[in-house]
Amino acid sequence: MKLVPLGEWVVVKPVEAAPTRNGLWIPHNAEKEQYLIGTVVEKGAVLVDAAPLGSDILSRIMPGDMVVYDKVGSVTVRIGNEEHVLVKAREIVGVVTL
C-alpha cells in the first residue's frame, strides 16, 4: 500500500534517532521536545490560492529530505509494519543538512 497525501499534507517517516552537533545520535524518546525529525516520503500538491503558506514550503522540500516538524499537529498512521506521520507543510520548521 502507498499513502498519498492530499493538499498541503506531507508524509514523513520518523527517524529513530537524531544527530547532535557532535555527531552523536540521540533517540527521540530520550528527549521531551515537541519537535521531531523525519524523512519526507511524499508530498501533496496544493493549489497556490488554497494555501499560500503550505505551497511555499512544499516547493522547498523534496522526498528524501530530512525535516524538523512539530509533533502537535501531526497524525500518525501505520501502513503494514511501518509507521508514517502526516504533517501539514506549515508545521515543518526546517530542513536538516549534514
C-alpha positions in Angstrom: 0.0 0.0 0.0 1.0 3.6 -0.6 -0.1 6.7 1.3 -0.7 9.6 -1.0 -1.2 13.0 0.8 -3.7 15.5 -0.3 -3.5 19.3 -0.2 -0.7 20.6 1.9 -0.1 17.4 3.8 3.3 15.7 3.8 4.1 12.1 4.6 7.1 11.8 6.8 8.8 8.7 8.1 10.1 9.4 11.6 13.8 8.7 12.2 14.7 6.6 15.3 17.4 8.9 16.4 18.6 12.5 15.6 22.2 13.7 15.2 23.6 16.2 17.7 26.1 18.9 17.0 28.9 16.5 18.0 27.7 13.7 15.7 26.1 11.6 18.4 22.7 10.1 17.7 20.1 10.5 20.4 16.8 8.6 20.3 13.7 10.7 20.2 12.3 9.0 23.3 15.3 10.4 25.3 14.1 13.9 24.6 10.9 15.6 25.6 10.8 18.2 22.8 7.8 19.0 20.8 9.8 18.9 17.5 10.8 15.7 15.8 12.9 14.7 12.8 11.8 12.6 9.9 12.4 11.9 6.2 9.9 13.2 3.6 8.4 10.2 1.8 5.7 12.0 -0.3 4.2 15.5 -0.5 0.8 16.7 -1.6 0.1 19.1 -4.4 -1.6 22.2 -3.1 -3.2 24.9 -5.2 -1.4 28.3 -4.7 -4.7 30.1 -4.0 -5.8 27.5 -1.4 -2.9 27.6 1.0 -0.1 30.1 0.2 1.9 29.1 3.3 1.8 25.4 2.5 2.7 25.9 -1.1 5.8 27.8 -0.4 7.1 25.1 1.9 6.1 22.3 -0.4 8.1 23.9 -3.2 11.2 23.8 -1.0 11.1 20.2 0.2 11.6 17.0 -1.8 11.1 13.3 -1.0 14.2 12.1 0.8 14.8 15.4 2.7 15.3 15.2 6.4 13.0 17.7 8.1 12.1 19.0 11.6 8.4 19.1 12.3 6.0 19.9 15.1 4.5 16.7 16.5 1.5 18.5 18.0 -0.2 19.0 14.6 0.7 15.6 13.1 -1.3 12.4 12.5 0.5 9.0 13.0 -0.6 6.1 10.8 0.7 2.6 10.4 0.9 1.0 7.0 1.9 -2.6 7.1 4.8 -2.7 9.6 5.9 0.9 9.0 4.9 4.0 11.0 4.4 7.2 9.0 3.4 10.7 10.1 1.1 13.1 8.2 2.2 16.6 8.8 0.8 19.9 7.3 3.5 21.7 5.3 3.2 24.7 7.6 4.2 22.5 10.6 7.6 21.8 9.0 10.0 24.2 10.6 13.3 23.3 8.8 15.4 21.0 6.7 18.3 19.2 8.2 21.6 19.2 6.3 24.5 17.2 7.4 
